[in-house]
């Protein structure tokens, strides 16, 4: 019953629209500031390795630290481009309601990345909002461009909104 409300109800769609716009503005604002003000992730990445996040028993998340050491730091230039553009595009997607579930997924991925790297701030609440938007699926973007984009993809690739093949 709750899932049906979340995925099909217009009141839920309106609530998702408010959440989308709020979260989208935060991402767009952060991305634009990084694009226009210059951004260098290398200091943050080195700090995340020097002072890694630990679990409640003091154990370091070794896989994440290894990823940062072996891939992220040597390729900081890639992240200097990906992060500002990713934040900007996620913000636009959420505000416009275009590919909403995809934008929410990448918002959650970035939030977890920042969280595992030691930045708590508003990431936990952003993760909750992003997951709620993903659970809402199509309904989360129905008052946005998804109203037009999703049916286009549905026709183009022969699948319904849930991903099931349409009988010919």
Rosetta blueprint (number, residue, H / E / L):
1 X L
2 X H
3 X H
4 X H
5 X H
6 X H
7 X H
8 X H
9 X L
10 X H
11 X H
12 X H
13 X H
14 X H
15 X H
16 X H
17 X H
18 X H
19 X H
20 X H
21 X H
22 X H
23 X H
24 X H
25 X H
26 X H
27 X H
28 X H
29 X H
30 X H
31 X H
32 X H
33 X H
34 X H
35 X H
36 X H
37 X H
38 X L
39 X L
40 X L
41 X L
42 X H
43 X H
44 X H
45 X H
46 X H
47 X H
48 X H
49 X H
50 X H
51 X L
52 X L
53 X L
54 X E
55 X L
56 X L
57 X L
58 X L
59 X L
60 X E
61 X L
62 X H
63 X H
64 X H
65 X H
66 X H
67 X H
68 X H
69 X H
70 X H
71 X H
72 X H
73 X L
74 X L
75 X L
76 X H
77 X H
78 X H
79 X H
80 X H
81 X H
82 X H
83 X H
84 X H
85 X H
86 X H
87 X H
88 X H
89 X H
90 X H
91 X H
92 X H
93 X H
94 X H
95 X H
96 X H
97 X L
98 X L
99 X L
100 X H
101 X H
102 X H
103 X H
104 X H
105 X H
106 X H
107 X H
108 X H
109 X H
110 X H
111 X H
112 X H
113 X H
114 X H
115 X H
116 X H
117 X L
118 X L
119 X L
120 X L
121 X L
122 X L
123 X H
124 X H
125 X H
126 X H
127 X H
128 X H
129 X H
130 X H
131 X H
132 X H
133 X H
134 X H
135 X H
136 X H
137 X H
138 X H
139 X H
140 X H
141 X H
142 X L
143 X L
144 X L
145 X L
146 X H
147 X H
148 X H
149 X H
150 X H
151 X H
152 X H
153 X H
154 X H
155 X H
156 X H
157 X H
158 X L
159 X E
160 X L
161 X L
162 X L
163 X L
164 X L
165 X E
166 X L
167 X L
168 X L
